[in-house]
């Protein structure tokens, strides 16, 4: 008799702000399951895309020289990515934290949970989300289209998308500005100080702050509504 096939995870929960042990306890208490989860401040989605790119590049490389070239490119891309994560992102988060009362720091403490949707009833998932939202965390859930979210899960996911979207937009603006400054310095041996350009990027950064702060405000309102 063959062993049953292991079901692949299709329910993804992202919790921003909670300690790993606290999130683990809440999982056990509300879901009664022990799904796969991990905590990291590194952008997981980008790392996965880079991983697939590198695997394909190495497999397609022919001789030793080609492999060495691919590895050199991999090392360069990873170095740039780590610089962006450690320097650019942290600087942006510090600035955003000033404008959000420290809420932006929650973005650096992300716990990512993977589970099988049909094993997690929506009411138990909603109880877990409520527990996290009331505790001050941001929660976003992705599931198959036929999985029905309850109120707290649906609202929390929307609020967290807004919170993350504002941060990502501010990061995008800051990254483009950094690239522009570096290119300008390489070409002209001086930093770009054009007032119109600075105002344009500053306005874009403020938009990111506004969207993020709206997400913070809506999460607080949601916590008051679902707290019991």
N, C-alpha and C positions, 0 to 999 in steps of 0.2 A: 504494500500500500504506500503510495507516494505521499510525501509530506505536502501540506497545503502551501500554495505559493504566498510569499510575503507580499502584502499590499504596499504599494508605493504611497508615500505621503502626498496629499493633495490639499491639506489645510495648513496654512502658514500664518503664524501669529508673531507679530513684532511688538515687543514691549520696550518702551524707552523710559528710563529713569529708575527702574527697580533693581535692587541687588539680586544677583543670581540665586542665592539661597532663598530669598523671600519669594521670588517668582516660582521657584521649584516647590516651595511649601504650598503656595496658592494653587499650583497645578494639581498637586496631590489632593488637596482639600476640596476643590471645586470640580475638577474633571475626573478624579479617580483614576487617572491614567499616568503613564510614565513615558510621554513622547520624547523624541530626540530634541534636545535644545542646547544652545551654547550662547555665550555672551562675548561680544567683541565691540570695539569702537571703530574697527576698520570697515570700510564700505564693502559689504559682502557681495553685492550684485556685481560691482565692478571687478572684484577679485575673481569671481567665477568666470566672467567674460574673458578676462586676461588669461585665465587658466586654459580655457578652451582654445584660445588663439595660440598660445604657446605650444600646446600638444599638437595641434594641426601643423604648426610651423616646423617643429622638430621632425614629425613623421614625414613631411613632404621634402625635407632636406636630403640631398643625395650623398655627396662625399663628406670627408672630415672637415674640409674648409667650409662647406655650406653649413654644417652643424655648428661649427665655431662661430660663424657669422650670426646664425639664429640665436645662439646663446648670448652673444654680445648684445644683440638687439633686446633680448629678454632682460638682461641685466640692466640695460639703459632704461627700459620702460619701467621696470620695477623700482629703480632708483628715483625716477621722476615721480612715480606714483607715491612712494614712501615720503618723498619731500613734500608732495602736495598734502598728504594725510597728516604728517607731523607738523609742518610749518604753516602752510596756507590755511588748512582747515581749522587747526587749533587757534590761530590768530582770529579767524572769522568768528569762531564760536565764542571766544572771549568777548569780542565786540558785541555780538548778538546777545550774550548773557547780560551785558550791561543794560540793554534795552528791553529785556524780558524778565528782569528780576531774578536772573539765574536759571530760568527755565530752559534756556538753550543748552545748558550743560547736560540735561537729560539725554540729549541726542547722542552724547558720547558713551552712554551706558545702555547699549541695546542688547536685549535678550531675544533670540530668534528660535521659535518653536516650530517643529514640523510634526504633523500627525495625520492620521487617516480620517477624513471628514465623517464617514459613516459610523465611526466609533465614538464620535464626540457629539452628543445631543446638543441642539442649539440652546436649550435652556441652561445647561451646565456651562457651555461656553460663555453665555451671557453673564452668568454668575461670576465667572472668572474675570471677565472684562470689567464688570462693576467693581469688583474687589480692587483691581488695579487702578481704575480711574479715580475711585474715592481715595485711594492711597497716593494720588498725585502723579500717576504715570500716564503715558500716552500709549494707546494700544491700537494696532491696525491688524485686520484679519483679511486674508485672501482665501477663498474657498471656491469649489466648483459652482457653476451657475445655478444648479438645482438645489444648492444648500441655502436654506432660508435663515437670514439673520434676524435676531430679535432687536428690539429698539436700541438698547445700550451698545450692542456690538456694531450696529449700523452707524449710529451717531459717532461713536468713538473712532471708527475707521475713517469717517469723513473729516473729523476734527484733526486726527493725526496726519492725514494726507495734507491738510492745510499747513499744519505745523512743520512737517518735513519739507513741503513744497517751498515755503518761505525760506527755510535754511538752505535748501538746494539752489534756489534762485540767487540768494546772496552769495553762496559759494561760487556759482557760475560767473556772476559779475566780478567777484574778486579775482577769480582765476584768469578771466579774459584780460582784466586790467593788469595783472601781474605779467602776463605774456606780452602785452602791448608795451609795458614799461621796459621789459628786458630787451625786446626787439629794437625798440627806439634807442636804448642805450648802446646796443651793439652797433647800430648804424651811425648814430650821431655822437657817441661818447658823452652823453648827458641824459639826464632823466627828463621825461616828457612832463611839462607843467602847464600845458594849454588849459586855460580856465574852462572853456566850453566842454572839453572832453572830461575834465574832472567833475564838472557839474552833472554831466550826463551819466557817468558811472556812479556818482554819489546818489543821484535820483533813483537809479536802478537798485542800488543797495538798500535804499530806504523802502522801496517797494517790497523787497524781500523781508525786511524787518516788520513792516506793517502786516503782511500776510502771516508771518510767524506769530506775531503778537495776537492777531485775531484768533489763531488756533489755540493759543494759551488761554485766552479769555473764554472761548467756547468750551474748552475742556473743563474749566472751573465751573461754568454754568451747568454742564452736563453732570459733573460730580454732585452738585447740589440737588439736581433733579432725581438722580438714581440712588442717592444715599438713603439707607434705611436701617 
